[in-house]
Amino acid sequence: MHKDPAYRSRVIFREATMGATTPLTGFDGAPTTEGAFAAGHKVFMVPTVMVFDTHGMAASDPIVGLLIPDFYFGYLEAAIDEGVRKVRAK
């Protein structure tokens, strides 16, 4: 999805690895790490997909685990659509 041009104007994809010490800048501009970011958002299982608004607030329910593989893309689409609706409504 992150390589698909249709998504470039809708969403920014980022991956954070649980437990990683890779530097990351949080939504508040403060330095953190990928692992601290994941822990701060209570990520306990992979994959976990979270959609945030421009201020770092959850914009949809997280997708935790693989769920049903045949429907996973649909779950992602629904989460992105919900997030886009919330961001545009502000």
C-alpha positions in Angstrom: 0.0 0.0 0.0 2.8 2.4 0.8 4.1 2.1 -2.8 0.7 2.6 -4.4 0.3 6.2 -5.8 -3.4 6.2 -4.9 -2.5 6.3 -1.2 0.1 9.0 -1.3 -2.4 11.8 -1.0 -4.5 10.0 1.6 -2.1 8.6 4.2 1.5 8.5 5.4 2.8 5.1 6.3 5.4 4.6 9.0 6.7 1.4 10.7 7.9 1.3 14.3 9.5 -1.9 15.6 8.7 -3.0 19.2 11.7 -2.9 21.4 13.8 -1.0 18.8 16.1 1.8 19.9 16.0 3.5 16.5 15.5 7.2 17.0 12.0 8.6 16.2 10.4 12.0 16.5 7.0 11.8 18.3 4.0 13.8 17.2 4.8 16.3 19.9 8.2 16.9 18.3 10.1 15.3 21.2 12.8 12.7 20.5 11.9 9.1 21.3 12.6 5.6 19.9 10.5 3.3 17.9 10.2 0.9 20.9 9.2 3.6 23.3 6.6 4.9 20.8 5.2 1.4 20.4 5.2 0.8 24.2 3.6 4.2 24.8 0.7 3.2 22.5 0.4 -0.2 24.2 1.4 -2.3 21.2 1.8 -5.8 22.5 1.4 -7.9 19.3 2.5 -7.7 15.7 1.3 -6.7 13.4 -0.6 -3.8 14.9 -1.8 -1.1 12.6 -2.8 2.2 14.1 -4.2 5.3 12.3 -3.4 8.7 13.8 -4.6 12.2 13.1 -2.2 15.0 12.5 -1.9 15.5 16.3 -1.1 11.9 17.2 -4.6 11.0 18.4 -6.1 7.7 17.4 -8.3 8.2 14.3 -9.6 4.6 14.2 -9.5 1.4 16.3 -6.2 -0.3 16.0 -6.0 -3.5 14.0 -4.2 -6.0 16.2 -2.9 -9.3 14.8 -3.5 -10.7 11.4 -7.2 -11.4 11.9 -8.6 -13.1 8.8 -6.0 -12.9 6.1 -8.6 -12.8 3.3 -10.2 -9.7 4.8 -7.0 -7.9 6.1 -6.8 -5.5 3.2 -10.4 -4.5 3.8 -9.7 -3.9 7.5 -6.8 -1.6 6.5 -9.0 0.2 4.0 -11.7 0.7 6.6 -9.3 2.1 9.2 -7.7 4.5 6.7 -11.1 5.7 5.5 -12.2 6.3 9.1 -9.0 8.2 9.8 -9.3 10.3 6.7 -12.9 11.2 7.5 -12.0 12.3 11.1 -9.0 14.4 9.9 -11.0 16.1 7.2 -13.9 16.8 9.6 -11.6 18.9 11.9 
